[in-house]
Structures are given as C-alpha cells and as structure tokens.
Amino acid sequence: MLILHDMQAIHWVFAGLGISFVTLALLAIANRRLGVSTGFEDVCSLVLDAPYFKRSAVTGGRPWRLPLLGGLVIGGVLSAVLGGGWSPMWDLGMFDTEIGWWPGGKVVWMFVGGLFIGFGTRLAGGCTSGHGIFGLSNLEIPSLVTTVSFMASGVVTTNFLYRVIL
C-alpha cells in the first residue's frame, strides 16, 4: 500500500518494464545513457554562466534531458492529483519524535544531506539511476562497484542514525 491515501500500488513489474522501455529507447533512438544527475547540470546551465556549465557534455543533452526532468516532475504531480491530492508537510517521523527540530532546522538538515548526495554523485561519476539502472544493465564493473557502495553506505548510515543516534 502507498502512504498516499491508501492507494493500491501497481505491481513492481510494470514499473520495471517502464524504466527498461525508457532506458532502451534512449539508447536505441538517441544513443544516450539514462541518468538524472546530469539533468541538474542542465538546469544550472540555463541560469549560471560558469564555464563548467557551458561544456558541450552538458549543453548537448538539453534536447532530451530537460524534457525527461520535466516529465519526472509532471508525472509526480499527476500521480499526486490522480491519487487524491497532495499537501506539503514537515513531518519527518522518528526524526521529529527524537530530535524535534523546527522547520528551519529541517531545511538545514535536508540541505546538508543534499550536499552530501551531490558530492557523492559527482565523486561516483553519476547517480543511482545512471549506475544502478543503465550501468548495471550494460554489465559495467564501475557501475557495479558504485551501486554496491551506494547501497552499503545507505544501510550503514541508516543503521547508525536509527540505532546509535536516535
């Protein structure tokens, strides 16, 4: 069951088929790799004039990457609307129960977490979708190492946070 309005979740096979269709279509039609983190560079390149964001590796992917990002946002909004609505909330579950930070503290917590995720993504040369979906499906050893590292780090961090700190 989904947390949002007790909707029945679609079977995971259908989601997997959808992801594989998008991945294969990108590869077959456009000779492009699926990955979301580079899309953030695309968005930054629209508003920042730094040479890093003007590289052809960034600007060359705009015709397909920006619509992909837009589709992710629109898909999320449609899912929420069709699922009964969406309302923002500040509830972070056990984190709130144990730590109880005010909204500004939660924003700082999420911002610092985002910085760590961004740093890890750049360090690994891509995000979980790029390595975990595309790289693993192509049997790329660096993507296997990266995906195992992402997963192991998540398990260790979660256990440390909830068993030691909280």
Helices and strands as residue ranges (DSSP letters): H 12-30, H 37-47, G 51-54, H 56-59, H 62-82, H 94-98, H 103-124, H 128-128, I 129-135, H 136-137, H 141-159, I 160-165
